[in-house]
């Protein structure tokens, strides 16, 4: 709920930073904070996967939750420079989020077989639920208490909730060491290379609507700040439904087929509904359609990994795949911010 939920709701902070605290900073610069959240979370996927396979997932998840919360609390005192927020709200938070997200998405694949896609879909739906309530809550806290207290309160909640959630994390497979810390031989598998390339392309565009659509609504179409916040909420709400729905559909269409269809429709929603039109209705329609299908991209990747290569090294394999997500995110969000600036 919080590892990806905070990333999904970052658009509220980015909009506030742009119109209030850092009015002289370009949108592309401010987008680096959210970019680093997701990018570093993916880059740290390899060490997170290794830790999950060598230590109790409850310990790994607990430590990750503490790091996430402390990062947000420290960020609340860094309101004088964007680079400080990049380090705290961006990089430090991302390291903690990775320690939470990797075990959360890999453990269900160990426990479920026939209902694996649905199980993982329900788990990753938590990120949509997190973004769904965090976005309006963040907007309300910023308006009434200020950005600093919004970050502090969120940080405290993150530590408290994740501490409780970590108690229920349990590996089905015995935690044991391996001869190789990371087995890169999987890169010789053509199937992995195709999925790796798809991960780069998919994540290049994944956060563009979440980060840039709200600012686009304000700057280009003259919509209100509340409307821009509602767009993020709509995406997260639709994403929550979509992640569970794709888990239901995947056993019938096939995991890889469902993943491909979700990625295609999410892409078309941007090209067909967002870019050609600036009307309120089409922006809302884009948020709904994109939200419904973008969740399949995140939710089905762990399922596809388990289907193709089994569950014994699933955490490490997911960590290797997330290198692709790191590369795509580092390019996508800043590029969309730069395009919006110009």
C-alpha positions in Angstrom: 0.0 0.0 0.0 2.8 2.5 0.9 5.8 1.3 -1.1 4.0 2.0 -4.4 1.1 4.0 -3.0 3.4 6.9 -2.0 5.0 6.8 -5.5 1.6 6.8 -7.2 0.5 9.8 -5.1 3.7 11.8 -5.6 2.0 13.9 -8.3 0.3 15.9 -5.4 3.7 16.9 -4.0 5.1 17.7 -7.4 2.2 20.0 -8.2 2.6 21.7 -4.8 6.3 22.1 -5.2 5.8 23.6 -8.7 3.2 26.2 -7.7 4.5 27.1 -4.2 7.9 26.0 -2.8 10.0 25.8 -6.0 8.3 28.0 -8.5 11.5 28.7 -10.3 12.3 25.0 -10.9 11.3 23.3 -14.1 8.8 20.5 -14.0 11.4 18.1 -15.4 13.6 18.9 -12.4 10.8 18.3 -9.9 9.8 15.1 -11.6 13.3 13.6 -10.7 12.1 13.1 -7.1 9.3 10.8 -8.2 11.5 9.3 -10.8 14.1 8.4 -8.3 11.5 6.8 -6.0 10.5 4.2 -8.6 13.8 4.0 -10.4 16.0 3.3 -7.3 13.3 1.0 -5.9 13.7 -1.1 -9.0 17.5 -0.8 -9.0 17.7 -2.0 -5.4 15.5 -5.0 -6.4 18.6 -7.2 -6.8 19.9 -6.7 -3.2 16.3 -6.9 -1.9 15.8 -10.2 -3.7 19.1 -11.5 -2.3 18.1 -10.5 1.2 14.7 -12.1 0.9 16.4 -15.4 -0.1 18.8 -15.3 2.8 16.9 -13.8 5.7 13.3 -13.9 7.1 11.0 -11.8 4.9 9.5 -10.4 8.1 12.8 -8.8 9.0 13.4 -7.5 5.5 10.0 -6.0 5.3 10.1 -4.4 8.8 13.5 -2.7 8.1 12.2 -1.5 4.7 9.1 0.1 6.4 11.3 1.9 8.9 13.6 3.3 6.2 10.6 4.5 4.2 9.0 6.3 7.2 12.3 7.9 8.4 13.0 9.1 4.8 9.7 10.9 4.6 10.2 12.5 8.1 13.7 13.7 7.2 12.3 15.0 3.8 9.8 17.2 5.7 12.8 19.3 6.9 14.3 19.6 3.5 12.1 22.3 2.0 15.0 24.6 0.9 16.5 22.6 -1.9 15.3 20.1 -4.5 18.5 18.0 -4.3 17.8 17.3 -0.6 14.3 16.0 -1.5 15.9 13.8 -4.2 18.1 12.2 -1.6 15.4 11.7 1.1 12.0 11.6 -0.5 13.5 10.0 -3.6 16.5 7.7 -3.0 16.3 6.9 0.7 12.5 6.2 0.5 13.1 4.1 -2.6 15.6 1.8 -0.8 13.1 1.1 1.9 10.2 0.7 -0.6 12.2 -2.0 -2.4 12.7 -4.0 0.8 8.9 -4.0 1.2 7.8 -4.4 -2.4 10.0 -7.3 -3.5 9.0 -9.7 -0.8 5.4 -8.6 -1.0 5.2 -9.4 -4.8 7.3 -12.6 -4.7 5.9 -14.4 -1.7 2.4 -14.9 -3.1 3.9 -16.8 -6.1 5.4 -19.3 -3.6 2.0 -20.0 -1.9 -0.3 -20.0 -4.9 -0.3 -22.0 -8.2 -3.7 -22.0 -10.0 -4.8 -18.7 -8.5 -1.4 -17.1 -8.6 -2.3 -14.2 -10.9 -5.3 -13.3 -8.8 -3.2 -13.5 -5.6 -0.5 -11.3 -6.9 -3.2 -9.0 -8.4 -4.8 -8.5 -5.0 -1.4 -7.8 -3.4 -0.4 -5.2 -6.0 -3.9 -3.7 -5.8 -2.7 -2.3 -2.5 -0.6 0.2 -4.4 -3.7 1.5 -6.1 -5.6 1.6 -2.8 -2.7 3.4 -1.2 -2.6 6.0 -4.0 -6.4 6.2 -3.9 -6.6 7.5 -0.3 -3.1 9.0 -0.1 -3.7 11.4 -2.9 -6.7 13.2 -1.4 -5.2 12.8 2.1 -1.9 14.3 1.0 -3.7 17.2 -0.8 -5.8 17.9 2.3 -2.8 17.8 4.7 -0.8 20.1 2.4 -3.6 22.6 2.3 -4.3 22.6 6.0 -1.0 21.7 7.7 1.6 22.3 5.1 3.9 20.1 3.1 6.3 19.4 6.0 3.6 18.0 8.3 2.1 16.1 5.4 5.4 14.2 5.0 5.8 13.7 8.7 2.4 12.3 9.3 2.7 10.0 6.3 6.1 8.8 7.5 4.7 7.9 11.0 1.8 6.1 9.4 4.1 4.2 7.1 6.3 2.9 10.0 3.3 1.9 12.1 1.3 0.1 9.3 4.3 -1.7 7.8 5.5 -2.8 11.2 2.2 -4.7 11.7 2.1 -5.9 8.1 5.6 -7.4 8.3 4.4 -9.8 11.0 2.4 -11.7 8.4 5.2 -12.0 5.8 6.4 -15.6 5.6 8.4 -17.5 3.0 7.0 -20.9 2.0 10.4 -22.0 0.7 13.2 -22.6 3.2 15.5 -19.6 3.5 18.9 -20.7 2.4 22.1 -19.5 0.7 23.2 -20.1 -2.9 26.5 -20.7 -4.5 26.1 -17.5 -6.6 25.0 -14.3 -5.1 23.3 -13.3 -8.3 22.9 -15.7 -11.3 23.2 -13.6 -14.4 22.9 -16.7 -16.7 19.2 -15.9 -17.1 20.2 -13.1 -19.5 21.1 -15.9 -22.0 17.5 -16.9 -22.1 15.8 -15.1 -25.1 12.5 -15.1 -23.3 13.9 -13.0 -20.5 15.6 -10.6 -22.9 12.2 -9.9 -24.6 10.5 -9.3 -21.3 13.5 -7.2 -20.2 13.2 -5.1 -23.3 9.5 -4.8 -22.8 10.1 -3.7 -19.2 12.3 -0.8 -20.4 9.7 0.4 -22.9 6.8 0.0 -20.5 8.3 1.8 -17.6 9.5 4.6 -19.8 5.9 5.7 -20.1 4.4 4.2 -16.9 4.5 7.2 -14.6 4.0 9.9 -17.2 0.2 10.2 -16.6 0.6 10.0 -12.8 3.3 12.7 -12.7 2.5 14.9 -15.7 -1.2 14.6 -16.3 -2.1 16.7 -13.2 0.4 19.5 -14.2 -0.8 19.3 -17.8 -4.4 19.8 -16.6 -3.4 23.0 -14.8 -0.8 24.5 -17.1 -2.2 23.6 -20.5 -6.0 23.3 -20.0 -6.4 25.7 -17.1 -8.1 23.2 -14.8 -8.1 23.7 -11.0 -5.7 22.1 -8.6 -8.5 20.0 -7.1 -9.3 18.6 -10.6 -5.7 17.7 -11.1 -5.7 15.8 -7.8 -8.9 14.0 -8.8 -7.2 12.7 -11.9 -4.5 11.0 -9.8 -7.3 9.6 -7.6 -9.2 8.3 -10.6 -6.1 6.5 -12.0 -5.4 4.9 -8.7 -9.0 3.8 -8.2 -9.2 2.3 -11.7 -5.8 0.7 -11.2 -7.0 -1.0 -8.0 -9.9 -2.6 -10.0 -7.7 -3.4 -12.9 -5.1 -5.3 -11.0 -7.6 -7.6 -9.4 -9.6 -8.0 -12.7 -6.5 -8.9 -14.7 -5.7 -11.5 -12.0 -9.1 -13.0 -12.8 -8.8 -12.9 -16.5 -5.2 -14.1 -16.8 -5.9 -17.8 -16.2 -8.2 -17.8 -19.2 -6.3 -15.6 -21.7 -2.8 -16.6 -20.4 -0.5 -14.5 -18.3 1.7 -13.3 -21.1 -1.3 -12.6 -23.4 -3.0 -10.6 -20.7 0.1 -8.6 -19.9 0.5 -7.8 -23.6 -3.1 -6.6 -24.0 -3.0 -4.5 -20.8 0.2 -2.8 -22.0 -1.2 -2.1 -25.5 -4.5 -0.6 -24.3 -2.7 1.5 -21.6 -0.5 3.0 -24.3 -3.4 3.6 -26.7 -5.3 5.5 -23.9 -2.5 8.1 -23.9 -2.2 8.4 -27.7 -6.0 8.4 -28.4 -7.6 10.1 -25.4 -5.0 12.4 -23.8 -2.8 13.9 -26.6 -5.4 14.8 -29.2 -8.0 16.3 -26.8 -7.8 18.7 -23.9 -11.5 18.5 -22.8 -12.4 17.5 -19.2 -14.3 14.4 -20.3 -11.4 13.0 -22.4 -8.9 13.6 -19.6 -11.1 11.7 -17.2 -11.6 9.0 -19.7 -7.9 8.7 -20.2 -7.4 8.4 -16.4 -10.0 5.7 -16.2 -8.8 3.6 -19.1 -5.1 4.0 -18.3 -5.7 3.2 -14.7 -7.6 0.0 -15.5 -4.9 -1.4 -17.7 -1.6 0.0 -16.4 -2.0 -2.1 -13.3 -1.7 -5.3 -15.3 1.8 -4.3 -16.2 3.0 -4.2 -12.6 0.8 -7.0 -11.3 1.4 -9.7 -14.0 5.2 -9.4 -14.3 5.9 -11.4 -11.1 3.3 -14.0 -12.3 5.0 -14.4 -15.7 8.4 -14.8 -14.0 7.1 -17.6 -11.8 5.4 -19.3 -14.7 8.5 -19.3 -16.9 11.2 -19.9 -14.3 9.6 -21.3 -11.2 9.4 -19.9 -7.7 12.7 -21.0 -6.1 14.7 -17.9 -7.2 11.7 -15.7 -7.9 12.8 -12.8 -5.7 16.2 -12.6 -7.3 14.8 -13.0 -10.9 12.2 -10.2 -10.2 15.1 -8.0 -8.9 17.1 -8.6 -12.1 14.0 -7.7 -14.2 13.6 -4.5 -12.3 16.9 -3.3 -13.7 14.8 -2.7 -16.9 12.3 -0.8 -14.9 15.1 1.4 -13.5 16.4 2.2 -17.0 12.9 3.1 -18.4 11.9 5.2 -15.4 15.1 7.2 -15.5 14.3 8.2 -19.1 10.5 8.5 -19.1 9.4 10.8 -16.3 12.1 13.5 -16.7 11.5 13.5 -20.5 7.8 14.0 -20.1 8.4 16.8 -17.7 10.8 18.5 -20.1 8.3 18.1 -22.9 5.6 19.7 -20.7 7.9 22.6 -19.8 8.4 23.4 -23.5 
